[in-house]
Amino acid sequence: MRLLSVNLGRAESVTYSDAPSGTSGIDKRPVEGPVRIAEPGPKGVGASGVAGDAVCDTRHHGGTDQAVYAYAREDLDFWERELGRELGNGSFGENLTTSGLDVNGARIGERWRIGPDLVLEVSSSRIPCRTFAEWLGEQGWVKRFTERAAPGAYLRVVEPGEVRPGDPIEIVRTPDHEVTVSFQFRAHTTERTLLPRLLAAGDALGQEDVATVAKYTAGLRG
């Protein structure tokens, strides 16, 4: 398991951004290392945890539980075949493109050491939005991406550090529960009845997830 690339985006004016600034940093490109990754601060205040990377709409992106976004090269290869077009590392707006790591099968709370110092913890899945769909420019993209249920993982920073392409990735903690990235994604999208089972992830579950589960269960009682 290794890190293929570290991808950074800069703020650019686009027609499809919902950010008040009208900008987006989804166009991420591989860079040479080292790149420092650290805790960015809470959502609404903090942006990306990756130095030099732009998060333009901090209402919905960035912050502690979305400090870093990782996507597997194997899943990009799947979409290359499906779409019949080349998808370079960073094409899905991911900060880290990995190889040999089951990103979607990772459990919430799972921890990865990348390089000598950085430790990240899997926090949630990526939910596709209008900006992502317009950026890809594929018809019915949100539906297709959702049906695949391979969304990639958001991660929080446990121990900051510098990373560079080629760094090894080691899984240093695997929680004992069923809540994988794909499971959490399906609970929020196509299989809402799974939502109460997200609580098995315990303290590793993000506060937005906890609030969503509480709202769902309150609706059932109502």
C-alpha positions in Angstrom: 0.0 0.0 0.0 1.4 3.3 -1.0 0.7 6.9 -1.8 0.7 7.6 -5.5 0.3 11.3 -5.4 -0.6 14.4 -3.3 -3.0 16.6 -5.2 -3.6 20.3 -4.6 -6.2 22.7 -6.0 -6.2 26.4 -6.2 -9.2 28.7 -6.0 -10.6 29.3 -9.5 -13.7 31.2 -10.6 -16.2 28.8 -12.1 -19.9 28.9 -13.1 -21.0 25.9 -11.1 -19.8 26.8 -7.6 -22.3 27.3 -4.8 -19.6 29.1 -2.7 -20.4 32.8 -2.1 -17.1 33.6 -3.8 -18.1 31.7 -7.0 -14.8 29.8 -6.8 -13.8 26.1 -6.4 -10.7 24.2 -5.7 -11.9 20.9 -7.1 -9.4 20.9 -9.9 -6.6 19.2 -8.0 -3.2 18.4 -9.6 -0.3 16.2 -8.4 2.6 18.0 -6.8 6.1 17.0 -5.7 6.6 16.5 -2.0 7.0 17.2 0.7 3.6 18.5 1.6 2.6 19.1 5.2 -0.8 17.9 6.5 -2.2 19.1 9.8 -5.4 19.7 11.7 -7.2 22.6 10.0 -9.7 23.5 12.7 -13.5 23.0 12.9 -15.8 23.2 9.9 -16.8 26.8 9.1 -13.5 28.0 10.3 -10.9 25.5 9.1 -10.5 24.6 5.5 -8.2 21.9 4.0 -5.7 20.1 6.2 -3.3 19.9 3.2 -0.9 22.8 3.0 -1.4 24.8 -0.3 -4.8 23.3 -1.0 -7.9 25.5 -1.5 -11.3 24.8 0.0 -13.6 27.5 -1.2 -16.9 26.7 0.5 -16.1 26.1 4.2 -19.9 25.9 5.0 -19.9 22.4 3.5 -16.3 21.3 3.0 -13.1 21.2 5.0 -12.6 21.3 8.8 -11.6 18.7 11.2 -13.7 15.8 9.9 -13.0 16.6 6.3 -9.4 17.6 6.6 -8.2 15.3 3.8 -9.9 13.4 1.0 -8.5 10.1 -0.3 -9.5 8.1 -3.4 -8.0 4.8 -4.7 -6.3 4.6 -8.0 -8.1 1.3 -8.5 -11.5 3.1 -8.4 -10.3 5.8 -10.8 -9.3 3.0 -13.1 -12.8 1.5 -12.9 -14.3 4.9 -13.9 -11.8 5.3 -16.7 -13.2 2.1 -18.2 -16.8 3.0 -17.6 -16.5 6.6 -19.0 -14.0 5.8 -21.7 -11.8 8.7 -20.8 -8.5 9.3 -18.9 -8.8 10.2 -15.3 -5.5 11.4 -13.8 -4.7 11.4 -10.2 -6.7 14.2 -8.5 -9.5 14.0 -11.1 -12.1 13.4 -8.4 -10.9 16.3 -6.3 -9.0 14.0 -4.0 -5.9 15.2 -2.0 -4.4 11.7 -1.8 -4.5 9.1 -4.5 -3.6 5.7 -3.1 -2.6 2.3 -4.5 -3.3 -1.1 -2.9 -5.5 0.2 -0.2 -9.2 -0.6 0.1 -10.4 2.9 0.8 -14.1 2.2 0.6 -13.8 -0.9 2.8 -12.0 1.1 5.5 -13.9 1.3 8.7 -14.8 4.6 10.3 -12.1 5.2 12.9 -9.5 3.2 11.0 -6.1 4.8 11.2 -3.4 5.0 8.5 0.2 6.0 8.9 1.5 7.6 5.7 5.3 8.1 5.6 7.2 8.4 8.9 5.0 10.9 10.8 1.5 11.4 9.5 -1.4 9.5 11.0 -4.9 10.0 9.6 -8.2 8.6 10.8 -11.1 7.7 8.5 -14.1 9.9 9.4 -16.7 9.7 6.7 -17.5 9.2 3.0 -17.8 11.8 0.3 -21.3 12.7 -0.8 -21.4 13.9 -4.4 -22.6 17.5 -5.0 -23.4 19.8 -7.9 -19.8 21.1 -8.1 -18.5 17.5 -8.5 -21.1 16.7 -11.2 -20.4 19.8 -13.2 -16.7 19.4 -12.9 -16.8 15.9 -14.3 -19.3 16.9 -17.0 -20.9 13.4 -17.2 -24.7 13.0 -17.7 -26.4 11.6 -14.6 -23.1 11.6 -12.7 -24.5 11.9 -9.2 -26.8 8.9 -9.7 -24.0 6.8 -11.3 -21.5 7.7 -8.6 -24.1 7.0 -5.9 -25.1 3.6 -7.3 -21.4 2.5 -7.4 -21.1 3.3 -3.6 -17.3 3.8 -3.9 -17.1 7.4 -2.7 -13.6 7.6 -1.2 -12.9 8.6 2.3 -12.6 11.8 4.3 -10.0 11.7 7.1 -9.2 13.7 10.2 -5.6 14.4 11.3 -4.4 12.5 14.4 -0.7 13.2 14.1 0.5 15.9 11.6 3.4 15.3 9.3 4.8 15.7 5.8 4.1 13.3 2.9 5.4 12.8 -0.6 4.5 10.5 -3.5 5.7 7.0 -3.0 5.3 7.0 0.8 4.2 3.7 2.3 0.7 3.5 3.9 0.3 1.3 6.9 -3.0 0.5 8.7 -2.2 1.0 12.3 -5.7 0.6 13.8 -8.8 -1.3 12.6 -11.9 -0.9 14.7 -14.1 -3.8 15.5 -17.4 -2.8 13.9 -19.2 -3.0 10.6 -19.3 0.6 9.6 -17.1 1.0 6.5 -16.9 4.0 4.3 -19.2 2.4 1.8 -21.6 1.4 4.5 -21.8 4.9 5.8 -22.3 6.3 2.3 -25.2 3.9 1.6 -26.8 4.8 4.9 -26.9 8.4 3.9 -28.0 7.8 0.3 -29.7 4.6 -0.9 -30.3 2.6 2.3 -31.4 5.0 5.0 -32.6 2.2 7.2 -28.9 1.6 7.9 -28.5 5.0 9.7 -29.0 3.8 13.3 -26.3 1.2 12.8 -23.8 4.0 12.2 -23.6 4.5 16.0 -21.6 1.3 16.2 -18.6 3.4 15.1 -18.7 5.2 18.5 -16.6 8.3 19.1 -15.1 8.0 15.6 -18.4 9.0 14.1 -18.5 12.7 13.1 -21.0 15.0 14.8 -22.9 15.6 11.5 -23.5 11.8 11.3 -24.6 11.7 14.9 -27.1 14.5 14.3 -28.4 12.8 11.1 -29.0 9.6 13.0 -30.8 11.4 15.8 -33.1 13.2 13.3 -33.8 9.9 11.5 -34.7 8.0 14.7 -36.8 10.9 16.0 -38.7 10.7 12.8 -39.4 7.0 13.3 -40.7 7.6 16.8 -42.8 10.4 15.5 
